[in-house]
Every structure is written in structure tokens, then in C-alpha cells.
Amino acid sequence: MKNGFYAMISRMKYINRWALMRNEHSENLAEHSFEVSVIAHALTVIGNKRFGKNLDCSRAALLGLYHDAPETLTGDLPTPVKYYSDEVRRAYKTVENVACDNLLDMLPPEFYDEYKPLFTAEPGDEELYRYVKAADKISALIKCLEEKKAGNSEFRLAGESTLKAIHKLNLPEAEVFLEDFLPAYELTLDELKM
């Protein structure tokens, strides 16, 4: 449907993540995408301010905001399924690409050029997508920490493997975030305000 793009994006709030695991707090795709956007922006700010880079922080935030938007049409495929094999990964990537095209087709034609670069990598975006990937993994780690804090041991192994995956990215800005900002996620509201 033409002009259905924003209504479809709004439905991200109905797509729950971590479907195969017991959750103390269910996390939906809208919450996750917001957090990835904030963290992708933070990582690029860290890159610019602490490592002298010249990264487009606004674009990183937008890429983070829309990184899982195709899941409004596909649903959230659990990680063990999505990455089961190269064949499954390639097939799912094809499904995601079709979903992106379907979302973009829901826009008025004159909006298409504004949104297509948020769903399709532009030349030079490779570096920014590394930050979005790191932000996605940091967001997953935060979810694991929050579940652990709520007394749910279901996320213990997921947290350990996610932390290893973050380190494996070899992104100094992610390491700074883990060291300087992640510990605050384990604080209570009163401790945060101190």
C-alpha cells in the first residue's frame, strides 16, 4: 500500500525479540532499534572525540534506527536459526532484501530517494555499518545484563557469547563504551542520579 510505510514501521513495537528464551521483560523491535540508534551514535561520537575520526554520527544513528525495520515484515528470526548455515544466512538475506523493497514501495515516490540509503548500503558506509553492528551487539549485551539483574539466569551464556563477539569486532570505540558506559547499566535509578 502506498503511504503505508510509517504505519508499518510503527508496528515494530509488536515484534518481540528473544522469542526462544524466557524473558523477565519482553523487548520489542522498536525498543531495540531506538537503543541501537543511540549506541551507534555514541560509538561514532567516541570515534570522533577520542580517536580523532571524522564519522557521520547522524547517519550512524539513522542506520541504527532502521537496521531491523525489515523484520516488521519477516518477524524476528532467532539467531540460532538465522545463522545455522551459510545457506540459511544467504536465504534470509534475500528475504530481508525483498522486505526492504516492500517497505520502500510503501512510500510516496518522491520520498524514495530519502529512505533508500537507510535500507541499502551506500558507498563508504562499510565503516558506519561496523558501528551499527557493534551497537546491535552492545544492545543485546545490555538486554542480557538487565535479565541477569532481574534474577534470570537464562541469558548468562548469551551474555558471555555476546561479549566475546563484541571483543572480536576489534572496534576501539566499542571497548571504550564497555569500559566507560556499560557499568552504569547495572546501577539502580538512585545510584544513577548520584
N, C-alpha and C positions, 0 to 999 in steps of 0.2 A: 504494500500500500504506500503510495506517495504520501509524504508528510507524516509517516508513522515512526520515523527514526527516534525522536525524543521520547515518545511513549514506550518504544521497545527498550531503549537504554534505561528508562525508569524501571523497567522490570528486572533489572539486575538485583534489586532488593529481594526478589523471590527465589533467587538461585542460591541455595545453601552450599557451602563448601564443606570439605572433610566428611563426606557422606558415609564413609566406611568406618568412622571412628565415633566413639561415644564422646559427646561434647557437653561440657558444663554450660557453655554459652555458644549457641549456634552463630556462625559467622556467615553473612551473606556476601555476595559478589560486590555489591555496592560499597559495603564497609571496607572490604579488602582493596578494592580499586582506589578508594579515597586514600587509604593508608599507603598503598604503593606509590601513589602520586606524590604524597607528602614526603615519603622517604627518598624517592628518586630525585625530587627537588633538593632535599637535604644533602644527598650524596654529591650532587653536582655543585652545590654551594661549597661543600667541603673541598671538592676538587679545585674550585676557583680560588678560594680563600687560603687554603692551607698548602696547596700543591702548585699554585701559580698557573692553573689551566684556564682555558677560555671556553667553558662549556655553556651551552644554551640551557639554562635551568628551567625556563618556562616550557620549552619543548619537551624536556625530560619529564616534567610534571604532567603534561598533556599525554605523552606516550604512556606514562604510568596509569593515568586515569582511564584510558581506553584499551589497555593491554589485554583485558579479558572480555571485552564487550561482545565478541562473537559467541561467548557462552550463553548469552541471552537466547540464542537460537539452538545451541548444541547442548546446553547444560554443562555442568562441571564434571568432566570425566576424571575419576580418581587417578592420582599419579601412578600407582602400580599398573593400572590398565593402560594409561596414555603412553607410558614408557616401557611397556612389556617387551617390545622388539622394534627394530628399525622399521619393519614393515608396518606395524601398527602406528608408529610415530609418523611415518610418511602419510599414511591414510588419514590420520587425524588432522595433519597439517592441511591436507586437501580439503577436508570438511570445514576446517576453520577458515580457509581462504574463500570458500563458497559462502560461508556465513557472513564474512566481511563484505563480500559483494552484495549479498542480500540486504545487509544493513545500509550500505551506501545507496542502494536503489530506493530506499525509503525516504531519501532526502529530495527536496526540490532540486532540479538540475543545476541551478545557479549556486547551490551550496556545495556541490560535489567536490570541487577543487579545494575547498577549505578543509574538508574532512578526509579525503582520500589519503593525504600524507600521515594521518593519525592511525591508519589501518595498514598501510603499506610502507615499508622502509624506503626512505629517500636516500639518495647518495650521501654518504657522510654520516648516516645515522647509526652505523655499526657501534661506534663508541657509546652513544647515548643508550642504545639497547642493552649494553653491558650494565649500565647503571640501573635500568629498569629491571633487568634480571636479578641483580643484586638486591634491589628494593623488594622485589617479589619474594625472594628467599628470606630477607630480613623480616618481612611481614609475616611469613609462615613461622619463623622462629619466635616472633612476638606472640603469635597465637599459641605456640607450644608452651611458652613461659606463662602465659595467662591461665592456660588449662592446668599446668602444674601448680600454680599459685592457688587455684581453686580446689586443689586436692585430687586432681585427675591424673593418674599415672599413665593413662592411655597414650599420652603424647610424648613420653620420655624418649623413646627410641627415635621418633620423628624429629624431636628437638636435636638430638645428638647428630643424626644424619644431615639435618638441615644446616647445622653449624659447620660441619665438615664441608658441605657443599659451598657455603659462603667463603670459607677459607680457600677452597680450591679455585675460586674465581680470580684470586690474586689481584684484587682491587683494593688499593691502599685506603680509599675513601670508605669502603665497607668496614675495614678493620678499625678505622677511626670511629665510625658510628658504633660498632660493637663495644669499643673500649670506653668512649666518652658519653654515649647517649643510651645504650641499651640497659645499663644497670638501673636507670630511673624507671623503667617499665616494671620493675619488681617492687617499687615503693607503693605505699598506701597514699591516698589522697592527702592526708595530713602531712606525711613525710615529703610529698612533692611540693607542698606550699611552704616548707621551711626554707 
